Amino acid sequence: MQNTETTKKESCFLRILAGVEDLAEKKMKIYSRLLMDAALAGDMETLAVRHAKRKTKLESLASGKTKSAEKRKNEVSRCETNAEEEEE
């Protein structure tokens, strides 16, 4: 039987990864608008959609529901602070 609950540390890492996916999604959307080649712009939009899906999945794994960007940002910074303290 697989354990479906995530530990606090796993949840922090999942939120950090969700933040990375969010940034990648935003970059792909910007690239899709800036590129002159229609085929390449379409590919960037497709990548943006994939990143959005991954972000949603990571957020649901981390907390069971999607959170606002501001809450996610605060949690990511809290997780990074905790990780730095553990390294010391």
N, C-alpha and C positions, 0 to 999 in steps of 0.2 A: 504494500500500500504506500502510495506516494504522499509525503507531507505537503499539504496545500497552504499551510501558514508560512509567512515569511518572517524572519527575525528582523529586529530593528536595524541591524547592520545591512542586511540584504535589501531592506526597504530603502535605506539611504542610497545604496548603490543604484538601485532601480530608478530612483528619482533623479540622480545625477545623469544616468543614461537617458532618461526622458528629456532632461534639459538639453543634452547634446543633440538628440533627435529634433527637438524644437528649433534649435539654432540651424541645423542642417535644412530643415523644412523651409525656414525663412530665407536662407541663402538661395535655395533652389528656386523659390518663387521670384526672387529678385532677378536671378540670372535668366529665368524664362521670359521676363519682361524686357530685359536689356538686349538679349541676343537678336540679331537680325535674321539669322538662319531659322526659318520656321520649323524645320525638322528638329534641330537642336533645342529650340525653345520648347517644343512639345516634349522632348525627352526630359528636360529639366522640370517641366510641370508634372510629368509622370513620377519622377523621383521625389518631388515635393509631396505628392499624395502618398507614396510609400513611407516616407519619413513620418508623415502625420499618423498613419496607421500604426507604425511602430511605437510612436510616442504614446498614443492612446492605449496600446496594449501594455506598455511598460508602466504607465500610470495606474492602470487597473490592477496589475500585478502588485504594485507597491502599496496601494491603499484601498483597492476595491471600488474606487470611484474616481472620476476625473476631477481635478482641482483647477482652480483658476491659476493663471500664469504667475500672479504675484505670490500666492501661497506656495506654489511649487518652487519659485525662486528663493523664498525665505527658507524652505525646507532644505533645498540644495546647499545654501550657504551654511546652514546649521550642520548638515552632514559633513561638509568639507572641514568645518571648524573642529568637529569631533574627531575626524580622521587625523587631522594635524596634531591634535592633543594626544591621540593614542600613539603616534609615531615618536613623540618626545619621550 
